[in-house]
Amino acid sequence: MGRMKIYHPLVEMDSSHQVLRKGIFDDEDCSVYLTSEKDFAFLCPSPSVDYKNYKKRVSDLGLDKYKKNKNANQARMEKVYDIFNQTDVDTVLEIGASDGSFLKVLKDQFPNLKITAVETDDITLESRREIVGKDNSFSSLDELIEKNREFDIVCFFHVFEHIKEVAEFLEKIKKILAPNGRVLIEVPSLDDPLLSIYHSEPYERFYFQKQHPFVYTASSLERTLERSGFSTIQTIPYQRYGLENHISWMVKKKPGGNSLYNKLFSPIDKKYRVILEEHGKTDTVFWVGKL
């Protein structure tokens, strides 16, 4: 395959890496490689994305309404509530806060928390400021480092898989993490049932995209953070999408769900997700750790 520069703690370019697929959703010239452990994938050549004026793929595909109906931020809060509900948690930073929707949910649940946002996107700036205030909205981690700001919890949801310079990014996290502080990460997982159980080729073709140069599982996420000097407290398998979505993919072979499937299978959907989480076969995983 030849040597290629992929800056990630888990990637050592040698012949043990396998080509999982050639071509991804938005770049036919980019291939997906799987490491020998088969729990971590990366794109090569490593794609470039402009995040200053970033438009999410769901918007391009007209899936905003479908995503909004899933109440993602409230569901996320239910999963990680106990992490924030600690007596030693006073300050929280969300990196990649977008319009501040999760921080609003967090503020509603814990009104005494001091919350701060980092986000490069200018489009959602005003929405963020309405929630965290002008003085607590930043465009880069460097600004916080310069101000010697520290936080009891640093969280980022569906951000880490976008980061290309992983080691550099994690070194910055160390500089803003308070003593005894915790890091909370949420990423999409290669253990996604549509990939690992149902082996849906249309979904695999849709799944890999240039915004995600790296794709993790619970085990590879642990190794990445631990090789960078962090300690794992716990990983939490989390199934965001349910039976309606999975059946829709297998029948329609495209995103967007189906209202009939939702009506038919909603009585058993929660149990279905619980079973997937119990077996670690989930589309998402949380990692909680510390220095």
One Martini backbone bead per residue (centre of mass of N, CA, C, O) as a GRO file, in nm:
protein
  291
    1MET     BB    1   0.053   0.065  -0.013
    2GLY     BB    2   0.228   0.239   0.137
    3ARG     BB    3   0.314   0.542   0.264
    4MET     BB    4   0.118   0.736   0.502
    5LYS     BB    5  -0.007   1.035   0.647
    6ILE     BB    6  -0.135   0.945   0.968
    7TYR     BB    7  -0.250   1.126   1.253
    8HIS     BB    8  -0.239   0.856   1.476
    9PRO     BB    9  -0.193   0.647   1.749
   10LEU     BB   10  -0.307   0.374   1.578
   11VAL     BB   11  -0.125   0.452   1.324
   12GLU     BB   12   0.076   0.216   1.136
   13MET     BB   13   0.220   0.202   0.837
   14ASP     BB   14   0.118  -0.108   0.706
   15SER     BB   15   0.015  -0.423   0.579
   16SER     BB   16  -0.222  -0.469   0.804
   17HIS     BB   17  -0.394  -0.294   0.643
   18GLN     BB   18  -0.728  -0.277   0.529
   19VAL     BB   19  -0.954  -0.269   0.275
   20LEU     BB   20  -1.290  -0.200   0.304
   21ARG     BB   21  -1.323   0.057   0.098
   22LYS     BB   22  -1.394   0.215  -0.212
   23GLY     BB   23  -1.517   0.480  -0.141
   24ILE     BB   24  -1.738   0.743  -0.053
   25PHE     BB   25  -2.005   0.936  -0.028
   26ASP     BB   26  -1.809   1.224  -0.102
   27ASP     BB   27  -1.551   1.026  -0.213
   28GLU     BB   28  -1.416   0.820  -0.458
   29ASP     BB   29  -1.092   0.865  -0.378
   30CYS     BB   30  -1.167   0.742  -0.103
   31SER     BB   31  -1.056   0.526   0.154
   32VAL     BB   32  -1.111   0.242   0.368
   33TYR     BB   33  -0.945   0.153   0.668
   34LEU     BB   34  -0.839  -0.139   0.854
   35THR     BB   35  -0.730  -0.257   1.125
   36SER     BB   36  -0.620  -0.548   1.268
   37GLU     BB   37  -0.839  -0.521   1.508
   38LYS     BB   38  -1.122  -0.415   1.379
   39ASP     BB   39  -1.178  -0.116   1.563
   40PHE     BB   40  -1.052   0.073   1.323
   41ALA     BB   41  -1.097   0.360   1.109
   42PHE     BB   42  -0.966   0.508   0.797
   43LEU     BB   43  -0.884   0.768   0.583
   44CYS     BB   44  -0.760   0.743   0.232
   45PRO     BB   45  -0.704   1.017   0.186
   46SER     BB   46  -0.700   1.282   0.384
   47PRO     BB   47  -0.943   1.494   0.429
   48SER     BB   48  -1.096   1.815   0.358
   49VAL     BB   49  -1.250   2.065   0.585
   50ASP     BB   50  -1.475   2.338   0.620
   51TYR     BB   51  -1.571   2.474   0.946
   52LYS     BB   52  -1.658   2.773   0.927
   53ASN     BB   53  -1.898   2.675   0.698
   54TYR     BB   54  -2.068   2.437   0.816
   55LYS     BB   55  -2.263   2.174   0.661
   56LYS     BB   56  -2.469   1.945   0.730
   57ARG     BB   57  -2.570   1.655   0.587
   58VAL     BB   58  -2.869   1.661   0.677
   59SER     BB   59  -2.931   1.921   0.517
   60ASP     BB   60  -2.861   1.823   0.230
   61LEU     BB   61  -3.084   1.569   0.273
   62GLY     BB   62  -3.342   1.661   0.442
   63LEU     BB   63  -3.311   1.560   0.782
   64ASP     BB   64  -3.387   1.763   1.009
   65LYS     BB   65  -3.669   1.672   1.104
   66TYR     BB   66  -3.593   1.382   1.179
   67LYS     BB   67  -3.376   1.458   1.389
   68LYS     BB   68  -3.548   1.642   1.573
   69ASN     BB   69  -3.756   1.412   1.660
   70LYS     BB   70  -3.525   1.259   1.846
   71ASN     BB   71  -3.416   1.420   2.085
   72ALA     BB   72  -3.096   1.404   2.130
   73ASN     BB   73  -3.024   1.581   2.384
   74GLN     BB   74  -3.212   1.443   2.587
   75ALA     BB   75  -3.106   1.155   2.547
   76ARG     BB   76  -2.818   1.219   2.629
   77MET     BB   77  -2.874   1.318   2.916
   78GLU     BB   78  -2.984   1.047   3.022
   79LYS     BB   79  -2.701   0.901   2.990
   80VAL     BB   80  -2.512   1.155   3.147
   81TYR     BB   81  -2.623   1.273   3.414
   82ASP     BB   82  -2.425   1.154   3.639
   83ILE     BB   83  -2.172   1.317   3.548
   84PHE     BB   84  -2.300   1.604   3.635
   85ASN     BB   85  -2.414   1.480   3.919
   86GLN     BB   86  -2.181   1.648   4.095
   87THR     BB   87  -2.028   1.820   4.353
   88ASP     BB   88  -1.747   1.883   4.169
   89VAL     BB   89  -1.939   2.032   3.958
   90ASP     BB   90  -1.910   2.369   3.800
   91THR     BB   91  -1.757   2.333   3.518
   92VAL     BB   92  -1.842   2.360   3.159
   93LEU     BB   93  -1.729   2.224   2.843
   94GLU     BB   94  -1.816   2.267   2.498
   95ILE     BB   95  -1.712   2.110   2.209
   96GLY     BB   96  -1.896   2.173   1.948
   97ALA     BB   97  -2.185   2.340   2.017
   98SER     BB   98  -2.303   2.505   1.809
   99ASP     BB   99  -2.620   2.628   1.914
  100GLY     BB  100  -2.647   2.507   2.228
  101SER     BB  101  -2.857   2.276   2.290
  102PHE     BB  102  -2.722   2.110   2.514
  103LEU     BB  103  -2.664   2.346   2.712
  104LYS     BB  104  -2.962   2.401   2.762
  105VAL     BB  105  -3.028   2.131   2.891
  106LEU     BB  106  -2.816   2.154   3.113
  107LYS     BB  107  -2.922   2.420   3.239
  108ASP     BB  108  -3.203   2.308   3.314
  109GLN     BB  109  -3.085   2.083   3.508
  110PHE     BB  110  -2.816   2.289   3.587
  111PRO     BB  111  -2.831   2.617   3.678
  112ASN     BB  112  -2.536   2.642   3.840
  113LEU     BB  113  -2.376   2.609   3.603
  114LYS     BB  114  -2.078   2.678   3.428
  115ILE     BB  115  -2.091   2.768   3.087
  116THR     BB  116  -1.910   2.667   2.784
  117ALA     BB  117  -1.809   2.755   2.442
  118VAL     BB  118  -1.689   2.579   2.143
  119GLU     BB  119  -1.688   2.733   1.805
  120THR     BB  120  -1.631   2.790   1.458
  121ASP     BB  121  -1.913   2.854   1.382
  122ASP     BB  122  -2.088   3.140   1.262
  123ILE     BB  123  -2.392   3.070   1.215
  124THR     BB  124  -2.436   2.988   1.549
  125LEU     BB  125  -2.345   3.222   1.738
  126GLU     BB  126  -2.604   3.360   1.851
  127SER     BB  127  -2.727   3.110   1.980
  128ARG     BB  128  -2.500   3.060   2.183
  129ARG     BB  129  -2.501   3.338   2.330
  130GLU     BB  130  -2.790   3.307   2.450
  131ILE     BB  131  -2.685   3.074   2.651
  132VAL     BB  132  -2.369   3.165   2.751
  133GLY     BB  133  -2.266   3.414   2.640
  134LYS     BB  134  -2.020   3.614   2.519
  135ASP     BB  135  -1.786   3.538   2.743
  136ASN     BB  136  -1.855   3.199   2.675
  137SER     BB  137  -1.766   3.236   2.365
  138PHE     BB  138  -1.567   3.034   2.145
  139SER     BB  139  -1.341   2.945   1.860
  140SER     BB  140  -1.105   2.832   2.061
  141LEU     BB  141  -0.878   2.676   2.270
  142ASP     BB  142  -0.655   2.893   2.274
  143GLU     BB  143  -0.818   3.108   2.426
  144LEU     BB  144  -0.839   2.945   2.693
  145ILE     BB  145  -0.538   2.905   2.744
  146GLU     BB  146  -0.465   3.210   2.760
  147LYS     BB  147  -0.683   3.240   3.014
  148ASN     BB  148  -0.661   2.991   3.212
  149ARG     BB  149  -0.881   2.787   3.168
  150GLU     BB  150  -1.098   2.567   3.366
  151PHE     BB  151  -1.251   2.227   3.385
  152ASP     BB  152  -1.445   1.969   3.513
  153ILE     BB  153  -1.585   1.951   3.222
  154VAL     BB  154  -1.508   1.797   2.907
  155CYS     BB  155  -1.709   1.814   2.612
  156PHE     BB  156  -1.775   1.595   2.315
  157PHE     BB  157  -2.008   1.565   2.036
  158HIS     BB  158  -1.935   1.464   1.743
  159VAL     BB  159  -1.599   1.547   1.708
  160PHE     BB  160  -1.352   1.346   1.722
  161GLU     BB  161  -1.397   1.224   1.425
  162HIS     BB  162  -1.290   1.514   1.298
  163ILE     BB  163  -1.007   1.478   1.410
  164LYS     BB  164  -0.676   1.478   1.286
  165GLU     BB  165  -0.504   1.611   1.532
  166VAL     BB  166  -0.509   1.433   1.802
  167ALA     BB  167  -0.264   1.490   1.988
  168GLU     BB  168  -0.291   1.799   1.989
  169PHE     BB  169  -0.578   1.812   2.101
  170LEU     BB  170  -0.522   1.656   2.374
  171GLU     BB  171  -0.318   1.860   2.485
  172LYS     BB  172  -0.529   2.087   2.516
  173ILE     BB  173  -0.714   1.945   2.714
  174LYS     BB  174  -0.509   1.930   2.949
  175LYS     BB  175  -0.494   2.254   2.988
  176ILE     BB  176  -0.831   2.270   3.066
  177LEU     BB  177  -0.811   2.064   3.294
  178ALA     BB  178  -0.897   2.009   3.591
  179PRO     BB  179  -0.843   1.892   3.875
  180ASN     BB  180  -1.020   1.599   3.854
  181GLY     BB  181  -1.114   1.599   3.582
  182ARG     BB  182  -1.341   1.539   3.301
  183VAL     BB  183  -1.404   1.337   3.011
  184LEU     BB  184  -1.650   1.367   2.739
  185ILE     BB  185  -1.730   1.126   2.483
  186GLU     BB  186  -1.885   1.122   2.150
  187VAL     BB  187  -1.925   0.851   1.911
  188PRO     BB  188  -1.927   0.685   1.644
  189SER     BB  189  -1.971   0.332   1.561
  190LEU     BB  190  -1.858   0.029   1.421
  191ASP     BB  191  -2.094  -0.130   1.595
  192ASP     BB  192  -2.306  -0.085   1.416
  193PRO     BB  193  -2.567  -0.284   1.328
  194LEU     BB  194  -2.566  -0.225   1.015
  195LEU     BB  195  -2.266  -0.342   1.011
  196SER     BB  196  -2.229  -0.588   1.240
  197ILE     BB  197  -2.511  -0.747   1.168
  198TYR     BB  198  -2.652  -0.663   0.873
  199HIS     BB  199  -2.464  -0.572   0.642
  200SER     BB  200  -2.521  -0.291   0.498
  201GLU     BB  201  -2.426  -0.159   0.204
  202PRO     BB  202  -2.580   0.111   0.180
  203TYR     BB  203  -2.491   0.209   0.460
  204GLU     BB  204  -2.186   0.197   0.420
  205ARG     BB  205  -2.185   0.402   0.186
  206PHE     BB  206  -2.309   0.631   0.375
  207TYR     BB  207  -2.132   0.637   0.640
  208PHE     BB  208  -1.885   0.722   0.491
  209GLN     BB  209  -1.707   1.037   0.548
  210LYS     BB  210  -1.501   1.320   0.525
  211GLN     BB  211  -1.565   1.425   0.825
  212HIS     BB  212  -1.453   1.116   0.901
  213PRO     BB  213  -1.132   1.007   0.938
  214PHE     BB  214  -1.244   0.859   1.205
  215VAL     BB  215  -1.337   0.528   1.342
  216TYR     BB  216  -1.486   0.390   1.627
  217THR     BB  217  -1.468   0.219   1.930
  218ALA     BB  218  -1.445   0.148   2.248
  219SER     BB  219  -1.156   0.024   2.232
  220SER     BB  220  -1.016   0.244   2.047
  221LEU     BB  221  -1.080   0.482   2.228
  222GLU     BB  222  -0.926   0.391   2.471
  223ARG     BB  223  -0.644   0.368   2.337
  224THR     BB  224  -0.617   0.658   2.245
  225LEU     BB  225  -0.634   0.795   2.529
  226GLU     BB  226  -0.414   0.623   2.677
  227ARG     BB  227  -0.177   0.699   2.476
  228SER     BB  228  -0.234   1.018   2.579
  229GLY     BB  229  -0.267   0.991   2.922
  230PHE     BB  230  -0.532   0.860   2.987
  231SER     BB  231  -0.813   0.750   3.186
  232THR     BB  232  -1.046   0.506   3.227
  233ILE     BB  233  -1.373   0.483   3.359
  234GLN     BB  234  -1.582   0.464   3.103
  235THR     BB  235  -1.810   0.291   2.889
  236ILE     BB  236  -2.104   0.376   2.670
  237PRO     BB  237  -2.343   0.228   2.521
  238TYR     BB  238  -2.531   0.377   2.233
  239GLN     BB  239  -2.865   0.386   2.096
  240ARG     BB  240  -3.012   0.605   1.878
  241TYR     BB  241  -3.128   0.402   1.677
  242GLY     BB  242  -3.398   0.215   1.572
  243LEU     BB  243  -3.610  -0.006   1.427
  244GLU     BB  244  -3.719   0.179   1.214
  245ASN     BB  245  -3.445   0.249   1.083
  246HIS     BB  246  -3.347  -0.042   1.018
  247ILE     BB  247  -3.582  -0.132   0.840
  248SER     BB  248  -3.563   0.099   0.640
  249TRP     BB  249  -3.282   0.026   0.534
  250MET     BB  250  -3.355  -0.272   0.441
  251VAL     BB  251  -3.584  -0.168   0.243
  252LYS     BB  252  -3.499   0.133   0.123
  253LYS     BB  253  -3.183   0.209   0.140
  254LYS     BB  254  -3.233   0.475   0.327
  255PRO     BB  255  -3.279   0.758   0.476
  256GLY     BB  256  -3.562   0.879   0.715
  257GLY     BB  257  -3.747   0.662   0.762
  258ASN     BB  258  -4.082   0.549   0.902
  259SER     BB  259  -4.399   0.593   1.015
  260LEU     BB  260  -4.506   0.303   1.018
  261TYR     BB  261  -4.273   0.168   1.168
  262ASN     BB  262  -4.295   0.344   1.415
  263LYS     BB  263  -4.581   0.253   1.497
  264LEU     BB  264  -4.537  -0.059   1.507
  265PHE     BB  265  -4.240  -0.056   1.691
  266SER     BB  266  -4.254   0.128   1.952
  267PRO     BB  267  -4.322  -0.090   2.184
  268ILE     BB  268  -4.011  -0.238   2.121
  269ASP     BB  269  -3.774  -0.034   2.095
  270LYS     BB  270  -3.643  -0.010   2.376
  271LYS     BB  271  -3.560  -0.308   2.401
  272TYR     BB  272  -3.384  -0.319   2.150
  273ARG     BB  273  -3.172  -0.114   2.252
  274VAL     BB  274  -3.091  -0.257   2.510
  275ILE     BB  275  -2.979  -0.513   2.377
  276LEU     BB  276  -2.757  -0.371   2.215
  277GLU     BB  277  -2.614  -0.247   2.464
  278GLU     BB  278  -2.553  -0.517   2.613
  279HIS     BB  279  -2.371  -0.608   2.340
  280GLY     BB  280  -2.221  -0.354   2.202
  281LYS     BB  281  -2.433  -0.289   1.948
  282THR     BB  282  -2.363   0.031   1.848
  283ASP     BB  283  -2.372   0.361   1.701
  284THR     BB  284  -2.264   0.445   1.995
  285VAL     BB  285  -2.011   0.610   2.216
  286PHE     BB  286  -1.893   0.651   2.541
  287TRP     BB  287  -1.633   0.844   2.706
  288VAL     BB  288  -1.477   0.826   3.033
  289GLY     BB  289  -1.225   1.049   3.182
  290LYS     BB  290  -0.876   1.102   3.287
  291LEU     BB  291  -0.551   1.198   3.413
   0.00000   0.00000   0.00000
